[in-house]
Amino acid sequence: MANFIKPYNDDPFVGHLATPITSSAITRGILQNLPAYRFGLTPLLRGLEIGLAHGYFLMGPFVKLGPLRNSDIALLSGFISTIGLVIILTLGLTIYGISTFRQATPEDFKSQTSLQTRKAWDQFKGGFFLGACGSAAFVFICLSSVPAFIIQ
């Protein structure tokens, strides 16, 4: 019987196991296409794309599972709750950026795609906030305009 699970790159000190799932080309392809790892994106566009996805999927649970789900203002309260959570997440990104990254140096301005500087992290955070709020507003408009979208 073959041993499918072994240390990553045959190094037991890495702390990662190579399995048929984690080391497959399909998994690497999916991960390389995520906005956090895709080449050629500016930090603002990375944050915008990640924020757009989060704004879309955060709205539904608040509308359908929130405490006001059976009231007339379920959609509005879900939207406000989503914006509140996005603000909390953006504050978390702010705290992380302040505590992790140093002040920007002149060589940091040459690299336009790295997230490892304070300036780039601030752009990422701004893109995330704008994208999440924009997509939550878009979902709010769609759900309030077309009543068939809301499943009873």
Secondary structure, 3 states (H helix, E strand, C coil): CCCCCEEHHHCCCCCCEECCCCCCHHHHHHHHCCCCCCCCCCHHHHHHHHHHHHHHHHHHHHHHHCCCCCCCCHHHHHHHHHHHHHHHHHHHHHHHHHHHCCCCCHHHHCCCCCCCCHHHHHHHHHHHHHHHHHHHHHHHHHHHHCHHHCCC
